[in-house]
Amino acid sequence: MSTLPVFRWHLAPDGYATRRQLRARNLRPGGQDVAAQLERPRRRGRPPLVAYLYRVDLAKPVRPMTPGRWQAHAAMMRARRTCQTCGRDAGYVVPPSLGSCVTCAYPEEQRCR
């Protein structure tokens, strides 16, 4: 088992990037293993924050969205916006903590206005 190179926060050499940095360049890790990691020290004995790095030269382009993927994404978002109580599209993602739209979750507050 080989150990990963560890760099301090903001001191990684060129050629390495996090998943978010790859995505900003329209790239993805493409099945490669983690190449290195960043560590950001924290106070009071807490463990450091860790970010995994991938090699940019081995990254692959992001796969384009196909019509089928767009359709599946739209269905998923529609399900997240649909109130489980009244069955209507709330127009926003229904909070999982409520399980229903705000109108159904707090009906007494809606009548007062």
C-alpha positions in Angstrom: 0.0 0.0 0.0 1.5 3.3 -1.0 0.8 6.5 0.9 -0.5 9.6 -0.7 1.5 12.8 -0.9 0.1 15.3 1.6 0.2 19.1 0.9 -0.8 22.0 3.1 -3.9 24.0 2.2 -3.3 26.3 -0.9 0.2 24.7 -1.5 -0.6 21.9 -3.9 1.6 21.9 -7.0 0.2 22.5 -10.5 -1.3 19.5 -12.2 -3.5 18.5 -9.3 -7.2 19.5 -8.8 -10.1 18.7 -6.6 -13.4 17.4 -8.0 -14.9 20.9 -8.0 -11.8 22.4 -9.7 -12.0 19.7 -12.4 -15.7 20.3 -12.9 -15.0 24.1 -13.3 -12.7 23.0 -16.2 -15.4 20.7 -17.6 -13.4 17.7 -16.6 -14.1 14.6 -14.3 -11.7 12.2 -12.6 -12.6 9.5 -15.1 -12.0 6.5 -12.8 -8.5 7.5 -11.6 -7.6 7.0 -8.0 -6.9 9.9 -5.6 -3.4 11.1 -6.4 -2.8 13.3 -3.3 -4.5 15.2 -0.6 -4.6 18.6 1.0 -4.8 19.1 4.7 -6.0 22.2 6.4 -5.1 22.3 10.1 -7.7 23.2 12.7 -7.6 24.3 16.3 -8.3 22.7 19.6 -7.1 19.2 18.7 -9.7 18.7 16.0 -8.6 16.6 13.0 -7.5 18.5 9.9 -9.9 19.2 7.0 -9.0 17.0 4.0 -9.5 17.5 0.3 -8.6 14.8 -2.2 -6.7 15.8 -5.4 -6.7 14.2 -8.8 -4.2 14.5 -11.6 -5.4 17.0 -14.3 -3.5 15.2 -17.1 -5.5 12.0 -16.5 -8.9 13.7 -16.2 -11.5 13.1 -18.9 -14.1 15.5 -20.3 -17.5 15.7 -18.6 -20.0 13.5 -20.4 -22.7 15.6 -22.2 -26.3 15.6 -21.1 -28.4 13.5 -23.4 -32.1 14.0 -24.0 -32.8 11.0 -21.8 -30.7 12.4 -18.9 -32.4 15.8 -19.2 -35.7 14.0 -19.0 -34.7 12.0 -15.9 -33.3 15.1 -14.3 -36.6 17.0 -14.9 -38.6 14.1 -13.4 -36.4 14.0 -10.3 -36.7 17.7 -9.8 -40.5 17.5 -10.3 -40.7 14.8 -7.6 -38.7 17.0 -5.2 -41.1 20.0 -5.8 -44.3 18.0 -5.4 -46.0 18.3 -2.0 -46.8 14.8 -0.6 -49.9 16.2 1.2 -51.8 18.2 -1.5 -50.0 16.8 -4.6 -49.4 20.2 -6.1 -46.1 21.5 -7.5 -44.9 23.9 -4.8 -42.6 25.8 -7.2 -39.6 25.1 -5.0 -38.0 22.1 -3.5 -40.1 20.9 -0.6 -38.0 20.9 2.6 -37.4 17.3 3.7 -37.8 18.4 7.3 -41.4 19.4 6.6 -42.3 16.7 4.1 -44.9 19.0 2.6 -45.2 22.5 1.2 -45.2 25.4 3.6 -48.9 26.0 3.0 -49.8 22.4 4.1 -47.2 22.4 6.9 -48.5 25.6 8.5 -52.1 26.0 7.4 -53.0 28.3 10.4 -50.5 30.9 9.4 -51.7 31.0 5.9 -55.3 31.9 7.0 -54.2 34.8 9.2 -53.1 37.0 6.3 
